[in-house]
Amino acid sequence: MEIKVPISISGIWYPLVDSENLMESGSVGLALTLEPYITAEIRGGSGMEFNGIEIKLPNYEILKKKLGEYRLSVYSEVPLGYGYGLSGAISLAYALGVKELAPISEKDAVNVAHLSDVIAGNGLGDVIAQYYGGGLVYRKKAGGLGYGEVEIINMDWSQYPIFSQPISHLPTKSIIKRSEIALKLIDEFLKNPSPLKFIEVAQKFTSSLGFNSEYPYSYRKKGIIVKIFDPEYGVWIKHKIASRGAYVI
């Protein structure tokens, strides 16, 4: 059994945390769900390994407590800790894997993964975006599955190749900030949605947080640069739109 989960790179986010009901916590925002998918396998045992190396993901303790103790092996073509939403992807892979082995509903499994990311402070919307996939995910209302609200913004990306460049390892907590400009920029994008407009509003938003990119048609999210159109120089990872969300083979 293999679990496939797309990566997720947010462009705009507005954190909303409800301490009394964490399932209604998360963020409103816009995120790109992309290939390459991570591939994971779950089996009896304990712990997590990432590309053959043992890792200690804070989410794991929450997942283990709520879903049971298993071992997850993950293969990824993008690095952990740069801004690809991998803590959410790994948590979602664990939850969907457990669903195949234990009597738990898909909704409950996904929500445990979302909860683990919220509590650990590793992400406030990646899990939900990755569950749905489909390209550009608009989180209209914060929260887990059945609590929040999501819309897939269908756009033609065929003339807008997407690239990323990992540049530095940064903790997610460094970017979980509330900026009032976020909601204004989301509204601006929704009035005339297009790949170019997404890059434009994402660049404005991330720059307001102090993250800047020297490249044209790009923005910096956490420790990565996201760019459309072929880069003129540098080493880049080429992406495709994730046509579907997380799934089990």
C-alpha positions in Angstrom: 0.0 0.0 0.0 1.3 3.4 -0.9 -0.1 6.8 0.0 0.4 9.8 -2.3 0.1 13.4 -1.1 0.8 16.6 -3.1 3.0 19.2 -1.8 1.5 22.6 -0.8 3.0 26.1 -1.2 0.9 28.8 0.3 0.9 32.3 -1.4 -1.4 34.1 1.1 -2.5 33.1 4.6 -4.5 34.6 7.4 -4.2 32.5 10.6 -7.3 31.9 12.7 -6.9 29.9 15.9 -9.9 29.1 18.1 -8.4 27.8 21.4 -11.8 26.4 22.4 -12.3 24.5 19.2 -9.1 23.6 17.4 -11.1 21.9 14.6 -12.3 25.4 13.6 -8.7 26.6 13.6 -6.5 27.0 10.6 -6.2 29.8 8.1 -8.0 31.5 5.3 -5.7 31.7 2.2 -4.5 30.6 -1.2 -2.2 27.7 -1.8 -0.7 25.9 -4.8 -1.0 22.1 -4.6 1.7 20.6 -6.8 3.6 17.6 -8.0 5.9 15.8 -7.2 3.7 14.0 -4.7 5.3 12.5 -1.7 5.1 8.7 -1.5 4.6 7.0 1.9 4.3 3.5 3.2 2.9 2.6 6.6 3.4 -0.6 8.6 3.7 -1.9 12.2 6.3 -0.3 14.3 7.1 3.2 15.5 8.5 6.4 14.2 9.0 8.1 10.9 11.8 8.1 8.3 12.2 10.7 5.5 14.2 9.6 2.5 15.8 6.9 4.6 16.7 9.1 7.6 14.9 9.0 10.9 13.1 12.2 11.7 11.3 13.5 14.8 8.3 15.4 13.6 6.3 17.0 16.5 3.1 16.0 14.7 3.9 12.3 15.2 3.2 12.3 19.0 -0.3 13.7 18.3 -0.9 11.3 15.5 0.3 8.3 17.5 -1.9 9.3 20.5 -5.1 9.7 18.5 -4.6 7.1 15.7 -2.3 4.5 17.2 1.4 3.7 16.8 2.7 2.8 13.4 5.8 3.4 11.3 5.8 5.7 8.3 8.4 5.7 5.6 8.3 8.7 3.3 10.1 9.5 0.0 10.1 13.0 -1.3 11.8 14.9 -4.1 11.6 18.2 -2.2 13.4 18.9 1.1 11.7 19.1 4.5 11.6 22.3 6.4 11.7 24.8 3.6 8.1 25.6 2.9 6.6 22.8 0.8 4.0 21.9 3.4 5.7 18.5 4.1 4.8 18.3 7.8 1.1 18.4 6.7 1.7 16.0 3.8 3.5 13.5 6.1 0.8 13.8 8.7 -1.9 13.3 6.1 -0.1 10.3 4.7 0.1 8.8 8.2 -3.6 9.4 8.8 -4.8 8.0 5.5 -2.5 5.0 5.9 -4.0 4.2 9.4 -7.5 4.5 7.9 -6.6 1.5 5.7 -5.5 -0.5 8.7 -7.9 0.5 11.5 -11.6 1.3 11.9 -11.5 5.0 11.4 -13.4 7.2 8.9 -11.6 9.2 6.3 -13.0 12.4 7.7 -11.8 11.6 11.2 -8.4 10.6 9.8 -8.0 13.8 7.8 -9.0 15.9 10.8 -6.5 14.3 13.1 -3.8 15.1 10.6 -5.1 18.7 10.4 -5.2 18.9 14.2 -1.6 17.6 14.5 -0.3 20.3 12.3 -2.3 23.0 14.1 -1.2 21.9 17.6 2.5 21.4 16.5 2.5 24.8 14.9 3.8 23.4 11.7 0.9 24.5 9.5 -2.6 26.0 9.6 -4.0 24.8 6.3 -1.7 22.6 4.4 -3.4 19.3 5.3 -6.8 20.5 4.0 -5.3 21.9 0.8 -3.4 18.7 0.2 -6.5 16.5 0.8 -8.4 18.3 -2.0 -5.5 19.1 -4.4 -6.5 20.3 -7.9 -4.2 23.2 -8.3 -4.9 26.5 -6.5 -6.9 25.9 -3.4 -8.8 28.8 -1.8 -9.5 28.2 1.9 -12.6 30.3 2.3 -13.2 29.4 5.9 -10.6 28.0 8.4 -11.0 24.6 9.9 -10.7 20.9 9.4 -12.8 18.7 7.1 -16.4 19.5 7.6 -15.6 22.6 9.7 -13.8 24.8 7.1 -14.7 25.6 3.5 -12.6 25.1 0.4 -12.9 26.1 -3.2 -10.6 25.0 -6.1 -9.8 27.9 -8.4 -9.6 26.3 -11.8 -7.1 28.1 -14.1 -5.1 27.2 -17.2 -1.5 26.9 -16.1 -0.3 25.4 -19.5 1.5 28.7 -20.4 2.8 29.3 -16.9 5.4 26.6 -15.9 6.0 26.6 -12.2 9.4 26.3 -10.5 10.8 26.4 -7.0 14.2 26.9 -5.5 14.9 25.9 -1.9 17.2 28.5 -0.3 17.1 28.2 3.4 15.7 26.0 6.2 13.3 28.0 8.4 10.8 27.2 11.1 7.2 27.6 10.2 6.5 29.6 13.3 8.6 32.4 11.7 5.9 33.0 9.1 2.7 32.3 11.0 1.8 36.0 11.4 -1.5 37.8 10.9 -1.3 40.6 8.3 -4.5 42.5 7.5 -3.3 42.9 4.0 -4.0 39.2 3.4 -7.7 39.5 3.1 -7.5 42.5 0.8 -5.2 40.7 -1.5 -7.4 37.6 -1.6 -10.3 39.8 -2.6 -8.1 41.5 -5.2 -7.2 38.1 -6.7 -10.7 36.7 -6.7 -11.9 39.7 -8.8 -9.7 38.6 -11.7 -8.1 35.2 -11.0 -5.2 34.1 -13.2 -1.8 32.6 -12.6 -0.1 36.0 -13.1 -2.5 37.6 -10.6 -1.8 34.9 -8.1 2.0 35.5 -8.3 1.4 39.2 -8.0 -0.7 39.1 -4.9 1.5 36.4 -3.3 4.5 38.6 -3.9 2.8 41.6 -2.3 1.8 39.5 0.7 5.1 37.8 1.4 7.0 41.0 0.9 4.8 42.6 3.6 6.1 39.9 6.0 9.7 40.7 5.0 10.3 37.9 2.5 11.5 39.1 -0.9 12.6 37.5 -4.1 15.1 38.9 -6.6 13.5 37.0 -9.5 10.7 38.3 -11.8 7.3 36.6 -11.6 8.1 35.1 -8.3 7.6 35.3 -4.6 9.4 33.9 -1.5 7.4 31.7 0.9 9.4 30.8 4.0 12.7 29.2 2.7 11.7 28.8 -1.0 11.3 30.9 -4.1 8.3 30.1 -6.2 8.5 31.3 -9.8 6.5 31.0 -13.1 8.2 31.0 -16.5 11.6 29.4 -17.1 14.3 30.8 -14.8 17.3 32.4 -16.5 19.8 31.0 -14.1 20.2 28.8 -10.9 19.1 25.3 -10.0 15.4 24.9 -9.8 12.7 22.2 -9.2 10.1 22.0 -11.9 6.5 21.4 -10.8 3.2 20.4 -12.3 -0.3 21.2 -10.9 -1.5 18.4 -8.7 -4.5 17.1 -10.6 -5.9 15.4 -7.5 -5.6 15.4 -3.8 -4.1 12.8 -1.5 -5.0 9.2 -2.3 -4.1 5.6 -1.4 -3.0 3.0 -4.0 
